[in-house]
Amino acid sequence: KLEPGGKYHIIVQLGNMSKDSSIKITTVSLSAPDALKIITENDHVLLFWKSLALKEKQFNETRGYEIHMSDSAVNLTAYLGNTTDNFFKVSNLKMGHNYTFTVQARCLFGSQICGEPAVLLYDELSSGADAAVIQAARSTDVAAVVVPILFLILLSLGVGFAILYTKHRRLQSSFSAFANSHYSSRLGSAIFSSGDDLGEDDEDAPMITGFSDDVPMVIA
């Protein structure tokens, strides 16, 4: 039942004898919390990590964690506090400062027995700026790809509809010309409509002469 990370001085002495033997030992410290990460909010950041109890059987969640922060701009290290949760809120960070956060099992016996720290470097200025730049760049890249594709699709649809409409008009005109072609016994001529003169009088239509009443006319 030795405390992880503890330093012990063990003395073995025979009964009623002044002679003894001693040894100093240090137990293995608790490992650092895994998956330490940071999430940026509007006016603060949140530190998250996995529970040490998942891999350290000796660790009790009631012991908790302690969080430290180092600001390289002013060469300052501060103790932010402790928590039994797996997250911690940090506020009042300054733009342009580089921060280093450490999370470890809470120290015991006057900070003599501590867990190994998990370390995370956070650049407050570049994190926000880079995220904005990356987001803007991604939006620009997506727009540069999507807009030409949409334009080509719309252009193809417009050309396709124009071709279909033209073919439809030609087919309709051909059928109308065929339906309106007839032989005029009064004029002695066969009248073929071109489709452009529909609705006009028969006298204005082009005529083919040379047929008589007794000559049959077959229209296939």
C-alpha positions as CSV (number, residue, x, y, z in Angstrom):
1,K,0.0,0.0,0.0
2,L,2.8,2.4,-0.8
3,E,1.8,5.7,-2.4
4,P,2.7,6.0,-6.0
5,G,5.5,8.5,-6.4
6,G,6.4,8.4,-2.7
7,K,9.9,8.4,-1.3
8,Y,10.5,6.0,1.6
9,H,13.4,5.2,4.0
10,I,13.2,1.7,5.2
11,I,15.2,0.6,8.3
12,V,15.6,-3.1,9.4
13,Q,17.1,-3.7,12.8
14,L,17.5,-6.9,14.9
15,G,15.8,-7.0,18.3
16,N,17.9,-5.7,21.2
17,M,20.7,-4.7,18.8
18,S,22.0,-1.3,17.8
19,K,23.1,-2.3,14.4
20,D,20.6,-1.8,11.5
21,S,20.4,-1.7,7.8
22,S,18.5,0.8,5.8
23,I,17.5,1.6,2.2
24,K,15.8,4.4,0.5
25,I,13.2,3.7,-2.3
26,T,11.0,5.7,-4.5
27,T,7.9,4.2,-6.0
28,V,6.8,4.7,-9.5
29,S,4.8,7.9,-10.0
30,L,1.3,8.0,-11.4
31,S,1.4,8.4,-15.1
32,A,0.3,11.6,-16.8
33,P,-3.4,11.9,-17.9
34,D,-4.0,10.9,-21.5
35,A,-5.5,12.9,-24.4
36,L,-5.1,16.4,-22.9
37,K,-6.7,18.8,-25.3
38,I,-8.1,22.3,-25.4
39,I,-11.3,23.8,-26.8
40,T,-11.5,27.5,-27.4
41,E,-14.7,29.3,-26.4
42,N,-15.7,33.0,-26.8
43,D,-14.0,34.4,-23.6
44,H,-12.3,31.3,-22.2
45,V,-10.8,27.9,-23.0
46,L,-11.6,24.4,-21.7
47,L,-9.0,21.8,-20.9
48,F,-10.1,18.1,-21.3
49,W,-8.3,14.9,-20.4
50,K,-9.1,11.2,-19.8
51,S,-9.5,9.9,-16.3
52,L,-6.3,8.4,-14.7
53,A,-8.5,5.7,-13.2
54,L,-8.8,4.1,-16.6
55,K,-5.1,3.0,-16.5
56,E,-4.0,3.5,-12.9
57,K,-5.7,1.1,-10.4
58,Q,-4.1,3.0,-7.5
59,F,-5.6,6.3,-8.5
60,N,-8.8,7.4,-6.8
61,E,-10.9,10.1,-8.5
62,T,-11.4,11.8,-5.1
63,R,-7.7,12.7,-5.1
64,G,-8.3,14.9,-8.1
65,Y,-6.0,16.8,-10.4
66,E,-4.2,20.1,-10.2
67,I,-3.6,22.4,-13.1
68,H,-0.7,24.8,-13.7
69,M,-0.1,27.4,-16.4
70,S,3.1,29.0,-17.6
71,D,3.2,32.2,-19.6
72,S,6.4,32.5,-21.6
73,A,5.8,36.1,-22.5
74,V,6.2,37.2,-18.9
75,N,8.1,34.2,-17.7
76,L,5.4,33.4,-15.1
77,T,4.1,30.0,-13.8
78,A,0.9,30.0,-11.9
79,Y,-1.1,27.4,-10.0
80,L,-4.7,27.5,-11.4
81,G,-6.4,25.2,-9.0
82,N,-7.6,21.6,-8.6
83,T,-10.6,19.6,-9.7
84,T,-12.1,16.1,-9.4
85,D,-13.6,16.5,-12.9
86,N,-11.9,15.7,-16.2
87,F,-12.1,19.3,-17.4
88,F,-11.1,22.7,-16.3
89,K,-12.1,26.2,-17.4
90,V,-9.4,28.9,-17.9
91,S,-10.3,32.5,-18.4
92,N,-8.5,35.9,-18.9
93,L,-6.0,34.7,-21.4
94,K,-4.1,37.5,-23.3
95,M,-3.8,37.8,-27.0
96,G,-0.3,37.2,-28.4
97,H,0.9,35.1,-25.4
98,N,2.1,31.5,-25.5
99,Y,0.8,29.4,-22.6
100,T,1.8,26.0,-21.4
101,F,-0.7,24.0,-19.4
102,T,0.1,21.0,-17.2
103,V,-2.4,18.6,-15.7
104,Q,-1.3,16.0,-13.1
105,A,-2.6,13.9,-10.2
106,R,-3.0,16.2,-7.2
107,C,0.2,16.4,-5.1
108,L,0.2,15.0,-1.6
109,F,2.2,15.6,1.6
110,G,3.2,19.2,0.9
111,S,3.7,18.7,-2.8
112,Q,6.1,15.9,-2.3
113,I,4.1,13.2,-4.1
114,C,2.7,14.3,-7.4
115,G,1.7,12.5,-10.6
116,E,3.5,12.9,-13.9
117,P,2.2,16.0,-15.7
118,A,0.5,16.1,-19.1
119,V,1.8,19.1,-21.0
120,L,0.0,21.1,-23.7
121,L,1.3,24.2,-25.5
122,Y,-1.3,26.8,-26.5
123,D,-0.6,29.9,-28.7
124,E,-3.6,32.1,-27.9
125,L,-3.0,34.5,-30.8
126,S,-2.2,32.0,-33.6
127,S,-4.8,29.5,-32.6
128,G,-7.7,32.0,-33.1
129,A,-6.1,33.6,-36.2
130,D,-5.0,30.4,-37.8
131,A,-8.4,28.9,-37.3
132,A,-10.0,31.9,-39.0
133,V,-7.5,31.8,-41.8
134,I,-8.0,28.1,-42.3
135,Q,-11.7,28.4,-42.2
136,A,-11.6,31.2,-44.7
137,A,-9.3,29.3,-47.0
138,R,-11.5,26.2,-46.9
139,S,-14.5,28.3,-47.7
140,T,-12.7,29.9,-50.6
141,D,-11.5,26.5,-51.9
142,V,-15.0,25.1,-51.7
143,A,-16.5,28.1,-53.5
144,A,-13.8,28.0,-56.2
145,V,-14.7,24.3,-56.9
146,V,-18.5,24.5,-56.5
147,V,-19.3,27.7,-58.4
148,P,-17.7,26.6,-61.8
149,I,-19.3,23.1,-61.5
150,L,-22.8,24.7,-60.9
151,F,-22.2,27.1,-63.8
152,L,-21.3,24.2,-66.1
153,I,-24.3,22.2,-65.0
154,L,-26.6,25.1,-65.6
155,L,-25.0,25.8,-69.0
156,S,-25.4,22.2,-70.0
157,L,-29.0,22.2,-69.0
158,G,-29.7,25.4,-70.9
159,V,-28.0,24.0,-74.1
160,G,-29.8,20.7,-73.7
161,F,-33.2,22.4,-73.4
162,A,-32.5,24.6,-76.4
163,I,-31.6,21.6,-78.5
164,L,-34.7,19.7,-77.4
165,Y,-36.9,22.8,-78.1
166,T,-35.4,23.3,-81.6
167,K,-35.9,19.6,-82.5
168,H,-39.4,19.7,-81.2
169,R,-40.2,22.8,-83.2
170,R,-38.8,21.2,-86.4
171,L,-40.7,18.0,-85.8
172,Q,-43.9,19.9,-85.2
173,S,-43.3,22.0,-88.3
174,S,-42.6,18.9,-90.5
175,F,-45.7,17.2,-89.2
176,S,-47.9,20.3,-89.7
177,A,-46.5,20.7,-93.3
178,F,-47.4,17.1,-94.0
179,A,-50.8,17.4,-92.5
180,N,-51.6,20.6,-94.5
181,S,-50.4,19.3,-97.9
182,H,-53.2,18.6,-100.3
183,Y,-54.3,18.5,-103.9
184,S,-56.5,21.4,-105.1
185,S,-58.9,20.4,-107.8
186,R,-59.8,24.0,-108.3
187,L,-56.3,25.1,-109.1
188,G,-55.2,21.8,-110.6
189,S,-52.2,21.8,-108.4
190,A,-50.7,20.0,-105.5
191,I,-50.1,22.3,-102.5
192,F,-47.3,21.4,-100.1
193,S,-47.0,23.5,-96.9
194,S,-43.5,24.2,-95.7
195,G,-44.6,24.8,-92.2
196,D,-43.7,28.5,-92.2
197,D,-46.8,29.5,-94.1
198,L,-49.3,27.8,-91.8
199,G,-52.4,29.9,-91.3
200,E,-52.1,31.6,-94.7
201,D,-54.5,31.2,-97.6
202,D,-54.1,28.3,-100.0
203,E,-53.6,30.8,-102.9
204,D,-50.4,32.1,-101.3
205,A,-48.9,28.7,-100.7
206,P,-46.2,27.3,-103.1
207,M,-47.7,25.2,-105.8
208,I,-46.6,22.3,-108.0
209,T,-48.4,22.4,-111.4
210,G,-48.7,19.8,-114.0
211,F,-51.3,17.5,-112.5
212,S,-54.8,17.1,-113.8
213,D,-58.0,15.9,-112.2
214,D,-57.7,12.4,-113.6
215,V,-54.2,11.9,-112.2
216,P,-54.3,10.3,-108.8
217,M,-52.0,11.7,-106.1
218,V,-50.6,9.5,-103.4
219,I,-49.1,11.0,-100.3
220,A,-47.0,8.6,-98.3
